Amino acid sequence: MEYGENQMILGSNFKYLVIGTLLILAAVGSPHLKPTVRVADSMVAVNLEKMIPEQFGNWHQESGEIKQIVNAERKNLLTKLYNQTLTRSYLGNQGNRIMLSIAYGGDQTDELKIHRPEVCYTAQGFQVLRQRIDTLPTAYGTLPIMRLFAVQGSRNEPITYWIRVGDKAVVLKGLQQKWAQMRYGLTGKVPEGMLVRVSSIDPDERNAYRAQDDFIRSLLAVLSKEDRARLAGNFEE
């Protein structure tokens, strides 16, 4: 084996050793890694009702009471985990209905971090039959997303969601979400975050995801640069 290959292997092993060590230190509650400054306190307050328009692109908000949207959490956890939540139903020009659920949390520590929808859906009696990481190309860059397909009785619900922690949308696989928290923790800061979930009641997954992708792209297009970053983080080309 050549010297250069040895160096690459050693470098890779060292990187994972450092990450593993940091995670262990965080797990045992090292005071040197405990963040104390809440990023949310230095930011303009989020107002989801004003941030998300009632009409954009081919979509307009439906009026009336919304009963079909699954809560991101059980009610007794909503006020503990999230500072604000927003649930709306939108109707598209082609007759597609999209359910939007957004939850904002100003404190993304282990105790208060945003919970993943697949866990919440399962806890509320759904079977999550399929789950996969995907990416959504947008005019601003690529957005990492998670696709779910949940079923409860005759209800088939394709779901697309992402979670923003700090300035990035994170892929919820392995240690990614934890590492996003730690990135801020190492600077002494507590990140804020947001869960954005869109879903449809539709047995046709391809049709549902196609409509959801259009909905997400249309929403991002009408937001200001600042609001787009609050919703989906900073994009990577």
WOZINOR-V253533 format. One line per field, one symbol per residue. ss: DSSP state (~ for helix, > for strand, _ for the rest). Layout:
ss = ???
This chain:
ss = __~~~~~~~~~~~~~~~~~~~~~~~~~___~~~___>>~~~~_____~~~~___>>__>>>_____________~~~~~~~__>>>>>>>>>____>>>>>>>>>___________~~~~~~~___>>>>>>>>>>>>__>>>>>>>>>>>>__>>>>>>>>>>>__>>>_____~~~~~~~~~~___>>__>>>>>>>>>___~~~~~~~~~~~~~~~~~~__~~~~~~~~___>_
